[in-house]
Amino acid sequence: MTENQATGWTGGQKAFGDFAPALAHYTEKVVFDEVCAREELSARDRSLITIAALTAMGKAEQLGFHIPFGVSNGLTQDEVVEAITHLAFYAGWPQAFSAMGVAKEALASDDAEA
């Protein structure tokens, strides 16, 4: 299989390829080409899980990528908002508020591109 053949995703290379080529390589080859391409879960479900995990950990800065990516994998705006709302009670209000701010911005820019 050639570089990024499984997903075609090259965001790691674009973000850090010239600065941190190993991180870019592992992001693309392991995370996207191997882990995300496994058939046991759909891409949609993987995105929902990723959004939930990032929200719970308070890693809102990563959601700017993962929310639009989740929409491209089949999640709806309503599902993203509902998942974050649900997590407020399990992961913490501050994490959910931070995540919702990123979601609002990411989904608004997603609407503008559509």
N, C-alpha and C positions, 0 to 999 in steps of 0.2 A: 504494500500500500504506500503511495507517495505521501509527501508532507501534506497534512490537513485534508486528505482525501475523504475521511469519514464525515467531517462536518463542514469543511471549507472555511472555518473560522480562523482568522489571522490577527485578532485583536491583541494578543500578547506580543506578537512581532511588531505591530504598529505602535503599541504603547511603550515597550521596553527593549525591543530587539537590538537597538544600537547601544543601549546602556547596560542591560542585564540579559544577555542572550540566553543564558541557561534558564532563567525564570520564564522567559517567553517560550522557549522550547517545551518546558514541562507543562506550562499552562495549555499550550496547544495540543501537544502529543498525548499527555497523560489525562489532563482534566477533560478537554473537549473531544479528542479523538478516541480515547479509550473509555473513560468513566461515563461520560455523557452519552456515548453511543451504545451503551449496554441496552439490551432489549427488555430487561426485566421491568423497567419503568418507562413510561412515555416521556418525551421531552417536556411536555406540558407539566406532568407531575413532578419531574425533577426541578423545573423552574419554581413551582409552588413551594416545594420543600426548601429550595435554596433561599427564596425570599423569606420564608418563615425562619430559617436558621439565622440569616443575617439580621433580621429584625430582632430576634431573641437575644443575639449576642451584642446588639447595639452597634452594628457595623453599617450604619446608614449610608456611609460614603460609597459602599459597594453596590447599593441598591440602584443608583443612577444608571448602572449598566444592566443589572439583573431584572429590573422591572420591565423595561422595553424588550429585553431578550425574552422574558416570560410571555409577553404579549405576542411576540413573533412566534412563540411556541404554542400559542393557542389560549392563553389566559385572557380573560376579559378584564376590563377596568373594574367592574363590580366585584369580580373574584379577588383581585388584588386588594381592593379597599376592604372587603369583608375579612380576608385573611389577616390583614394588619389589625383591624378592629378586634377580631377574636383574640389575637395575640396580646392585646393590651392587658387582658385579664390573667394571662399565663406567663408572659415574659416581662411585663412591666409597662406602666403608663409612659414613662419617658422614652423608652425604646420605640413604642408604637407611635408616639407623637413625632419623634424624629423620622421614623420610617414613613409616616403619612406625609410629612412635608416633602420628602424626596419623591414619593409616589405622585403627589399632586403636581409637582414640577415635571416629572418624567412623563406622566400621562398627558399633561397639557401640551408638552412639546411633541408627543406622539400624535395627538389630535391635530396639531398644526401641520405636521408632515403628511397626514392622510388626505 
